[in-house]
Amino acid sequence: MPKKGKKGKKGKGKKGKKGGKKGGKKSESVAALAAANAKVWETRLSIIQRSKQEYRENAKKLMVENEALQSQMLQTERDTIDVVTYFKKQDAQKDLQLQQLGDQMRDL
């Protein structure tokens, strides 16, 4: 069998760099991109730090308000106990008075 001949290369040029200094523009754009990226991250960081500070302040406010509400609730419970005790004493006195009046009516 006869050997087949090689086909020639058509339209293919040299591989590699075609132009002058594209690397310089690329490094400048990379530096600009890095600077922009750093600025974005700095902005994100400042927003997150501000949010964290607001969260802490709100948590402190809630703690103070919670303590105030707990002390108010405790005082209300004490007042309720005092009122119930007072009414029980009055009820006992009225029961005693009714018993005494009933005894007086029987004696008459």
C-alpha positions as CSV (number, residue, x, y, z in Angstrom):
1,M,0.0,0.0,0.0
2,P,1.3,3.4,-0.8
3,K,1.9,5.9,1.9
4,K,-0.4,8.8,2.1
5,G,1.1,12.2,1.9
6,K,0.9,14.8,4.6
7,K,-1.5,17.6,4.1
8,G,-0.1,21.0,4.4
9,K,-1.1,23.5,7.1
10,K,-3.4,26.1,5.8
11,G,-4.1,29.4,7.4
12,K,-2.4,28.6,10.7
13,G,0.1,31.1,11.9
14,K,2.6,31.2,14.7
15,K,1.4,30.6,18.1
16,G,2.1,32.9,20.9
17,K,1.9,36.7,21.5
18,K,0.7,38.7,18.6
19,G,1.0,42.2,20.0
20,G,3.2,44.5,22.0
21,K,2.6,45.3,25.6
22,K,-0.7,43.8,26.6
23,G,0.7,42.5,29.9
24,G,1.0,46.1,31.2
25,K,-2.7,46.9,30.6
26,K,-3.7,43.6,32.1
27,S,-1.6,44.2,35.3
28,E,-3.1,47.7,35.5
29,S,-6.6,46.3,35.2
30,V,-5.8,43.6,37.8
31,A,-4.5,46.3,40.2
32,A,-7.6,48.4,39.6
33,L,-9.8,45.4,40.1
34,A,-8.0,44.5,43.3
35,A,-8.4,48.0,44.6
36,A,-12.1,48.1,43.8
37,N,-12.5,44.7,45.4
38,A,-10.7,45.8,48.5
39,K,-12.9,48.9,48.7
40,V,-16.0,46.7,48.4
41,W,-14.8,44.5,51.2
42,E,-14.0,47.5,53.4
43,T,-17.5,48.8,52.8
44,R,-19.0,45.5,53.7
45,L,-16.9,45.3,56.8
46,S,-17.9,48.7,58.0
47,I,-21.6,47.9,57.3
48,I,-21.3,44.6,59.3
49,Q,-19.5,46.4,62.2
50,R,-22.2,49.1,62.3
51,S,-24.9,46.4,62.3
52,K,-23.1,44.5,65.1
53,Q,-22.8,47.7,67.2
54,E,-26.6,48.4,66.7
55,Y,-27.3,44.8,67.6
56,R,-25.3,45.1,70.8
57,E,-27.0,48.4,71.7
58,N,-30.4,46.9,71.1
59,A,-29.5,43.8,73.2
60,K,-28.4,46.1,76.1
61,K,-31.7,48.1,75.9
62,L,-33.7,44.9,75.9
63,M,-31.8,43.6,78.9
64,V,-32.4,46.8,80.9
65,E,-36.1,46.9,79.9
66,N,-36.4,43.2,80.8
67,E,-35.0,43.8,84.2
68,A,-37.4,46.8,84.7
69,L,-40.4,44.6,83.7
70,Q,-39.3,41.8,85.9
71,S,-39.1,44.1,88.9
72,Q,-42.4,45.7,88.0
73,M,-44.0,42.2,87.8
74,L,-42.5,41.2,91.2
75,Q,-43.9,44.4,92.8
76,T,-47.3,43.8,91.2
77,E,-47.3,40.2,92.6
78,R,-46.5,41.5,96.0
79,D,-49.2,44.1,95.8
80,T,-51.7,41.4,94.7
81,I,-50.7,39.3,97.6
82,D,-51.2,42.2,100.0
83,V,-54.7,43.0,98.6
84,V,-55.7,39.3,98.8
85,T,-54.5,39.2,102.4
86,Y,-56.3,42.3,103.3
87,F,-59.6,41.0,101.8
88,K,-59.2,37.7,103.6
89,K,-58.7,39.6,106.9
90,Q,-61.8,41.7,106.2
91,D,-63.8,38.5,105.3
92,A,-62.7,36.8,108.5
93,Q,-63.7,39.9,110.6
94,K,-67.1,40.1,108.9
95,D,-67.6,36.3,109.5
96,L,-66.8,36.9,113.2
97,Q,-69.1,39.9,113.3
98,L,-71.9,37.9,111.7
99,Q,-71.4,35.1,114.2
100,Q,-71.5,37.5,117.1
101,L,-74.6,39.2,115.8
102,G,-76.2,35.7,115.3
103,D,-75.3,34.8,118.9
104,Q,-76.8,38.1,120.1
105,M,-80.1,37.4,118.2
106,R,-80.4,34.0,119.8
107,D,-79.8,35.4,123.2
108,L,-82.7,37.8,122.7
